[in-house]
Amino acid sequence: MAHTHSHGSGHHHDHHHGHVHHSHDPATPHPAQAAPWSILRMTVATRVAAAVAVSAGLWGIVWLAMR
């Protein structure tokens, strides 16, 4: 004896509650976006200056924490 039944309940469940719809396939990564700045576009001197500035800032935090 076969038992058959329907799962149709007359209403539709939509699970996209305000989410932004992506236009690319989920298996592919996001397309590249233009960055306002890039460390790869900086000159060597600018990179060294940025590294020194970040290092000085971090050492300043360490100095304040040790006081």
MOHU-V456694 format. One record per residue. N is the residue number from 0. RES is the residue in one letter. SS is DSSP state (A for helix, B for strand, O for the rest). OMEGA is omega in whole degrees, 0 to 359 (none if undefined). BURIAL is + if it has 16 or more other C-alpha atoms within 10 Angstrom, else -. Layout:
# MOHU-V456694
N,RES,SS,OMEGA,BURIAL / N,RES,SS,OMEGA,BURIAL
This chain:
# MOHU-V456694
0,M,O,181,- / 1,A,O,179,- / 2,H,O,179,- / 3,T,O,176,- / 4,H,O,183,- / 5,S,O,176,- / 6,H,O,179,- / 7,G,O,183,- / 8,S,O,176,- / 9,G,O,176,- / 10,H,O,186,- / 11,H,O,177,- / 12,H,O,178,- / 13,D,O,184,- / 14,H,O,177,- / 15,H,O,184,- / 16,H,O,175,- / 17,G,O,179,- / 18,H,O,178,- / 19,V,O,180,- / 20,H,O,178,- / 21,H,O,184,- / 22,S,O,179,- / 23,H,O,180,- / 24,D,O,181,- / 25,P,O,181,- / 26,A,O,180,- / 27,T,O,179,- / 28,P,O,178,- / 29,H,O,177,- / 30,P,O,181,- / 31,A,O,179,- / 32,Q,O,181,- / 33,A,O,178,- / 34,A,O,178,- / 35,P,O,175,- / 36,W,O,179,- / 37,S,O,178,- / 38,I,A,180,- / 39,L,A,180,- / 40,R,A,181,- / 41,M,O,173,- / 42,T,O,180,- / 43,V,A,180,- / 44,A,A,179,- / 45,T,A,178,- / 46,R,A,179,- / 47,V,A,179,- / 48,A,A,178,- / 49,A,A,179,- / 50,A,A,178,- / 51,V,A,180,- / 52,A,A,179,- / 53,V,A,179,- / 54,S,A,178,- / 55,A,A,178,- / 56,G,A,179,- / 57,L,A,177,- / 58,W,A,175,- / 59,G,A,178,- / 60,I,A,179,- / 61,V,A,181,- / 62,W,A,178,- / 63,L,A,181,- / 64,A,A,182,- / 65,M,A,181,- / 66,R,O,none,-
